[in-house]
Amino acid sequence: MHQAKRWMRLLLPVISPIFPSVTVSTGVRSTDCGDDPGRGTEEKKPLYHSRISLGWGRLLRDTAEEVSQQFSNLPTDRPILFTQGTLDQICPPQILSSRLAQLPTNQISYQEIPEARHEPFSGSSEADFHARLDHWITSEL
């Protein structure tokens, strides 16, 4: 919701119960998510949504609010891996890294995937993402 337009934050609670199926642009482009030139072909559908229903938007807003309120209660006594693309404009890395820095010493791992966008598991960053994930699983679990 940090990236949501002001009108959406103000009007979503009011209009989503009346028009839950109406869709609006997310403002997300395929280039925001990854750089795989094969995306969008018949074999590989794009991994992003350019539109969202008001009902789904409200659910996402409510979930984001709950996560924000409960983040400090995250169980830090077990291994958890957060990954983040350094070029993610949808959920900028600074948001997650600052949240994680507020938690006590813990078993949470945070890895930024260089040059990755919103979906570090696809496109040119896919191999790096999987190598980091494999290493984390092997060393932490």
C-alpha positions as CSV (number, residue, x, y, z in Angstrom):
1,M,0.0,0.0,0.0
2,H,3.1,2.3,0.2
3,Q,2.9,2.5,-3.6
4,A,-0.9,2.8,-3.9
5,K,-2.3,6.0,-5.3
6,R,-3.9,8.4,-2.8
7,W,-7.4,8.1,-4.4
8,M,-7.2,4.3,-4.0
9,R,-6.3,4.4,-0.4
10,L,-9.2,6.8,0.3
11,L,-11.9,5.4,-1.9
12,L,-11.2,1.7,-1.8
13,P,-13.0,1.1,1.6
14,V,-16.0,3.0,0.3
15,I,-16.5,1.7,-3.2
16,S,-15.2,-1.9,-3.0
17,P,-18.2,-3.2,-1.2
18,I,-20.5,-1.7,-3.8
19,F,-18.5,-2.6,-6.9
20,P,-16.2,-5.5,-5.9
21,S,-15.8,-6.8,-9.5
22,V,-14.9,-3.5,-11.1
23,T,-11.2,-3.5,-12.1
24,V,-8.7,-0.7,-12.2
25,S,-5.2,-0.5,-13.5
26,T,-2.4,-1.6,-11.1
27,G,0.1,0.6,-12.9
28,V,2.4,-2.5,-13.1
29,R,4.1,-3.2,-16.4
30,S,5.8,-6.5,-17.4
31,T,9.2,-4.7,-17.2
32,D,8.6,-4.0,-13.5
33,C,8.4,-7.7,-12.8
34,G,11.2,-9.3,-14.8
35,D,13.1,-9.2,-18.0
36,D,12.4,-12.5,-19.6
37,P,11.8,-11.9,-23.3
38,G,9.9,-15.2,-23.5
39,R,7.1,-14.0,-21.3
40,G,3.9,-13.2,-23.0
41,T,4.2,-16.0,-25.5
42,E,1.7,-18.8,-25.7
43,E,4.0,-21.1,-23.7
44,K,4.8,-18.6,-21.0
45,K,2.0,-16.3,-19.8
46,P,3.1,-13.0,-18.1
47,L,3.6,-13.2,-14.4
48,Y,2.0,-9.9,-13.5
49,H,-1.4,-8.4,-13.3
50,S,-2.1,-5.1,-15.1
51,R,-5.6,-4.9,-13.5
52,I,-7.0,-5.7,-10.1
53,S,-10.6,-5.9,-8.9
54,L,-11.7,-3.5,-6.2
55,G,-12.7,-6.4,-4.0
56,W,-9.2,-8.0,-4.4
57,G,-7.6,-4.6,-3.9
58,R,-9.4,-4.2,-0.6
59,L,-8.4,-7.6,0.6
60,L,-4.8,-6.9,-0.3
61,R,-5.0,-3.6,1.6
62,D,-6.5,-5.2,4.7
63,T,-3.8,-8.0,4.5
64,A,-1.0,-5.4,4.2
65,E,-2.4,-3.6,7.2
66,E,-2.5,-6.7,9.2
67,V,1.0,-7.8,8.2
68,S,2.2,-4.3,9.1
69,Q,0.6,-4.4,12.5
70,Q,1.8,-8.0,13.2
71,F,5.3,-7.8,11.7
72,S,7.0,-7.3,15.0
73,N,5.4,-10.6,16.2
74,L,7.1,-12.6,13.4
75,P,8.5,-15.8,14.9
76,T,12.3,-15.2,14.9
77,D,13.2,-18.5,16.5
78,R,13.0,-20.4,13.3
79,P,14.8,-20.0,9.9
80,I,12.9,-17.8,7.5
81,L,14.3,-16.5,4.2
82,F,13.2,-13.2,2.7
83,T,14.4,-12.4,-0.9
84,Q,14.1,-9.1,-2.6
85,G,15.1,-7.8,-6.0
86,T,17.3,-4.7,-5.8
87,L,15.5,-3.1,-8.8
88,D,12.0,-3.9,-7.5
89,Q,9.9,-0.8,-8.0
90,I,6.6,-2.4,-6.9
91,C,7.9,-3.3,-3.4
92,P,11.1,-1.4,-3.0
93,P,13.8,-3.2,-1.0
94,Q,14.1,-0.4,1.6
95,I,10.6,-1.2,2.9
96,L,11.5,-4.8,3.8
97,S,15.0,-4.2,4.9
98,S,14.0,-1.4,7.3
99,R,11.3,-3.6,8.8
100,L,13.6,-6.6,9.3
101,A,16.2,-4.3,10.9
102,Q,13.7,-3.5,13.7
103,L,13.4,-7.2,14.7
104,P,15.6,-8.6,17.5
105,T,18.5,-10.8,16.8
106,N,17.0,-13.8,15.0
107,Q,17.2,-16.6,12.5
108,I,15.7,-14.5,9.7
109,S,17.8,-14.3,6.6
110,Y,17.5,-11.5,4.1
111,Q,19.0,-11.6,0.6
112,E,18.8,-9.0,-2.0
113,I,19.1,-10.4,-5.6
114,P,21.2,-7.9,-7.6
115,E,19.6,-6.5,-10.7
116,A,16.3,-8.4,-10.0
117,R,12.9,-6.8,-10.2
118,H,9.7,-7.8,-8.5
119,E,9.9,-11.5,-9.5
120,P,13.6,-12.5,-8.7
121,F,12.7,-16.1,-9.5
122,S,12.2,-15.4,-13.2
123,G,14.1,-13.8,-16.0
124,S,17.9,-13.2,-16.0
125,S,18.0,-13.4,-12.1
126,E,16.3,-16.8,-11.9
127,A,19.6,-18.8,-11.7
128,D,21.0,-16.5,-9.0
129,F,17.8,-16.7,-7.1
130,H,17.8,-20.5,-7.1
131,A,21.5,-20.8,-6.3
132,R,20.9,-18.5,-3.2
133,L,17.8,-20.5,-2.2
134,D,19.6,-23.8,-2.6
135,H,22.5,-22.5,-0.5
136,W,20.2,-21.2,2.2
137,I,18.2,-24.5,2.4
138,T,21.4,-26.5,2.7
139,S,23.0,-24.3,5.3
140,E,20.0,-23.3,7.4
141,L,17.6,-26.2,7.4
